[in-house]
């Protein structure tokens, strides 16, 4: 894969239930930086996929509320 190729998930905009069962460290990071991809550790590493984390954070907030402060440690 060259640097200009980007993987776009073929999910029709849907998020897997398994991704919204709990707050993961990556979801907590995304929440803590207000889903600002320019500050994200994954974006900084230049992975070749379109990030779905803002959608996941939105769903986690609706189903579980804000993450516990201990999740950020």
VENTA-V554881 format. One record per helix or strand of 2 or more residues. SS is the DSSP state (~ for helix, > for strand). FROM is the first residue (numbers start at 1). TO is the last residue. If there is no record, write none. Layout:
BEGIN
SS_FROM_TO + SS_FROM_TO
END
This chain:
BEGIN
~_17_20 + ~_25_32 + ~_37_39 + ~_41_45 + ~_53_64 + ~_69_72
END
